Amino acid sequence: MSALRRCIDECRQCAGLFRLGRDVEAALTMVDVFEGAQRLLLAAPADIQQDWALVLGQMLDCQARQDWLGLADFIEYELIELLENVPA
């Protein structure tokens, strides 16, 4: 399994945990998800890196507000879309 596919799978798993109300477990998983995404997005074009910074800020805002469903949506949809747009 490629690093990209593994990261996308982890995004879905993390989002699922937030949706189930398992926010402590999800938050611990989220750290690994963000680190993996960061590694993959380092080599991405500048526009994708800028989008990553924006999405990361929005996800951290959701976390600060304890908006777990909003955070799950950002992880499952916005972050995965960014990862899928990284050139191979």
Phi, psi and omega in degrees: 000134181286161179298322179296312181297319179297317180295318178297318177298319179294325176299313181295320179296315180298314179300319179298320178296318177298319181293332178276000180081013180265060190294327180293312178297319180296320181296323177293319177294323183300325178301313179294320179299313181295322178296316178296318179296317180301316179300317181290326186273351179299324182269002182285160176300159185303322182294323178289322177296322176295319177297322178299315180299319179294311181296319179300316178299319179293322179293319179293326174298316177300317180297317180297325179275356186058039176268080187292325179289320176297318178297317178300318179297315179299317181294314187283330184252303184291312182294316179297320178299317177300314182297321180290341180269358178287127179297140181285000000 
